[in-house]
Amino acid sequence: MSRVESGRSLTRIAVVGAGSIGREHVRRIVGSSSCELASITDSTESTAALADDLGVTHYASLAELLANDRPDGVVIATPNQLHVEHATACIEAGLPILLEKPVADSAARAEQLLAVAEAAGAVVLTGHHRTHSPHVRVAVEAVRSGLLGQVVGVTGTALFCKPDDYFAQAWRREPGGGPILLNLIHEVHSLRMLCGEIVAVEAVTANQARGFAVEDTAAIILVFASGALGTFLLSDSAGSGRSWEQTSGENPHYASYPDEDCYHVAGTLGSLSVPTMRVSRIADPVARSWFEPMERSTLEVVPADPLALQLEHFGAVVRGEVEPLCTLRDGVMNVRIVEAIHESAATGRRIELGLVP
Ligand SMILES: NC(=O)c1ccc[n+]([C@@H]2O[C@H](COP(=O)([O-])OP(=O)(O)OC[C@H]3O[C@@H](n4cnc5c(N)ncnc54)[C@H](O)[C@@H]3O)[C@@H](O)[C@H]2O)c1
């Protein structure tokens, strides 16, 4: 039964997979005024202790949870390889889900899941939490409002330095363990939010910084459906803070460089740097020219924790008040694009992306 607080019942959310991100979800649910933690599912002993501390039921498997309880919604934060299996089980049980990214460990499996979810009319929010970032939302609103005119291009960076001990695990030194598959998917989603659908990609990779079989650096070209173009530079071996986490300050675990940007969106009438939110705008659209000085301003953002905002949104989705802002279809497209970038780097070919079936 749901607990009632201030006259309304709390939305009961179960968390499946209580590793690093699962515990972040648990923390936000416990701190929420609209949701309550229904249970925690994970096979580890430390999770049983956590559930005990929090006074909620612990389950060792999703099957056990589904056999014993009917939460209002389920957060799936298990390893990538289990996403399709766990999401399918919740969909079959008729439960709304918040599914962590990537929605599957391959584009083919992601599309299978999409078919299952759409046939069932399932309610799925994909866990690209930057969807809820106040910086991203203000930037998207600015672009959509026409402030920049017609978008001609975007340039982005995810330049950061993973510590050497991160690579102690052998799989992180091998193809598939690098920043294209592990880190780029968030950037792809943000760039799609800012500039629309991506229809083709090209990429080149290098591994000279660390010398492992896997890439440490990638340069990527993006073609948007609108005709806009994008470039993106990714490296996990760079002495640079030009990454989302380090510039936005949204994740306190990382060192912060709030005066640096990681995205620059350029339109026919102006440009926006994110997350400093500095705008340059052509004052006279008729006489526009690089000889004329542009007007400078800064868009206001009220910072907030995107994971907490995502949870509140999930609660509203579960209660049927709103539609998911980041759909399963978005999650599938992001996996397809990252896979295409990987394929382009491996083959040296430009990869055209069709629409999600
Ligand atoms: N949104 C984000 O920014 C973000 C950040 C980190 C991770 N993630 C995603 O979240 C997922 C989990 O990543 P993580 O870093 O927390 O991994 P993790 O390894 O720290 O945690 C995974 C947890 O799942 C548990 N688990 C494994 N098999 C299980 C099963 N059959 N049933 C229940 N629990 C099981 C493990 O015991 C572990 O506690 C991944 O898909 C990852 O891509 C998203």
The ligand as an SDF file (V2000), in Angstrom:
LIG
                    3D

 44 48  0  0  0  0  0  0  0  0999 V2000
   22.4820    7.7930  -16.3510 N   0  0  0  0  0  0  0  0  0  0  0  0
   23.7700    7.7660  -16.0540 C   0  0  0  0  0  0  0  0  0  0  0  0
   24.4540    8.7800  -16.0220 O   0  0  0  0  0  0  0  0  0  0  0  0
   24.4240    6.4570  -15.7170 C   0  0  0  0  0  0  0  0  0  0  0  0
   25.5710    6.4550  -14.9350 C   0  0  0  0  0  0  0  0  0  0  0  0
   26.1530    5.2280  -14.6070 C   0  0  0  0  0  0  0  0  0  0  0  0
   25.6020    4.0650  -15.1170 C   0  0  0  0  0  0  0  0  0  0  0  0
   24.4910    4.1060  -15.9040 N   0  0  0  0  0  0  0  0  0  0  0  0
   23.9050    2.8670  -16.4570 C   0  0  0  0  0  0  0  0  0  0  0  0
   23.2880    2.1710  -15.3730 O   0  0  0  0  0  0  0  0  0  0  0  0
   23.5180    0.7650  -15.5090 C   0  0  0  0  0  0  0  0  0  0  0  0
   24.2530    0.2770  -14.2620 C   0  0  0  0  0  0  0  0  0  0  0  0
   25.5140    0.9000  -14.2220 O   0  0  0  0  0  0  0  0  0  0  0  0
   26.3550    0.9820  -12.8540 P   0  0  0  0  0  0  0  0  0  0  0  0
   27.5340    1.8280  -13.1560 O   0  0  0  0  0  0  0  0  0  0  0  0
   25.4830    1.3440  -11.7170 O   0  0  0  0  0  0  0  0  0  0  0  0
   26.8290   -0.5340  -12.7190 O   0  0  0  0  0  0  0  0  0  0  0  0
   27.1890   -1.3310  -11.3950 P   0  0  0  0  0  0  0  0  0  0  0  0
   27.9750   -2.5080  -11.8430 O   0  0  0  0  0  0  0  0  0  0  0  0
   27.7840   -0.4070  -10.3960 O   0  0  0  0  0  0  0  0  0  0  0  0
   25.7440   -1.7870  -10.8400 O   0  0  0  0  0  0  0  0  0  0  0  0
   24.9760   -2.7870  -11.4230 C   0  0  0  0  0  0  0  0  0  0  0  0
   24.2520   -3.5160  -10.2950 C   0  0  0  0  0  0  0  0  0  0  0  0
   23.3450   -4.4580  -10.8630 O   0  0  0  0  0  0  0  0  0  0  0  0
   23.3810   -5.6250  -10.0310 C   0  0  0  0  0  0  0  0  0  0  0  0
   22.8920   -6.7710  -10.7830 N   0  0  0  0  0  0  0  0  0  0  0  0
   23.5810   -7.5510  -11.6680 C   0  0  0  0  0  0  0  0  0  0  0  0
   22.7820   -8.5250  -12.1270 N   0  0  0  0  0  0  0  0  0  0  0  0
   21.5750   -8.3560  -11.5320 C   0  0  0  0  0  0  0  0  0  0  0  0
   20.3360   -9.0470  -11.6090 C   0  0  0  0  0  0  0  0  0  0  0  0
   20.1870  -10.1130  -12.4090 N   0  0  0  0  0  0  0  0  0  0  0  0
   19.2990   -8.5940  -10.8630 N   0  0  0  0  0  0  0  0  0  0  0  0
   19.4400   -7.5160  -10.0580 C   0  0  0  0  0  0  0  0  0  0  0  0
   20.5910   -6.8230   -9.9390 N   0  0  0  0  0  0  0  0  0  0  0  0
   21.6490   -7.2370  -10.6680 C   0  0  0  0  0  0  0  0  0  0  0  0
   24.8360   -5.7430   -9.6100 C   0  0  0  0  0  0  0  0  0  0  0  0
   24.9720   -6.5520   -8.4410 O   0  0  0  0  0  0  0  0  0  0  0  0
   25.2000   -4.2840   -9.3770 C   0  0  0  0  0  0  0  0  0  0  0  0
   24.9680   -3.9080   -8.0330 O   0  0  0  0  0  0  0  0  0  0  0  0
   24.2930    0.5840  -16.8020 C   0  0  0  0  0  0  0  0  0  0  0  0
   23.3710    0.3290  -17.8300 O   0  0  0  0  0  0  0  0  0  0  0  0
   24.9520    1.9330  -17.0320 C   0  0  0  0  0  0  0  0  0  0  0  0
   25.1670    2.2190  -18.3970 O   0  0  0  0  0  0  0  0  0  0  0  0
   23.8830    5.2830  -16.1920 C   0  0  0  0  0  0  0  0  0  0  0  0
  1  2  1  0
  2  3  2  0
  2  4  1  0
  4  5  1  0
  4 44  2  0
  5  6  2  0
  6  7  1  0
  7  8  2  0
  8  9  1  0
  8 44  1  0
  9 10  1  0
  9 42  1  0
 10 11  1  0
 11 12  1  0
 11 40  1  0
 12 13  1  0
 13 14  1  0
 14 15  2  0
 14 16  1  0
 14 17  1  0
 17 18  1  0
 18 19  2  0
 18 20  1  0
 18 21  1  0
 21 22  1  0
 22 23  1  0
 23 24  1  0
 23 38  1  0
 24 25  1  0
 25 26  1  0
 25 36  1  0
 26 27  1  0
 26 35  1  0
 27 28  2  0
 28 29  1  0
 29 30  1  0
 29 35  2  0
 30 31  1  0
 30 32  2  0
 32 33  1  0
 33 34  2  0
 34 35  1  0
 36 37  1  0
 36 38  1  0
 38 39  1  0
 40 41  1  0
 40 42  1  0
 42 43  1  0
M  CHG  2   8   1  16  -1
M  END
$$$$
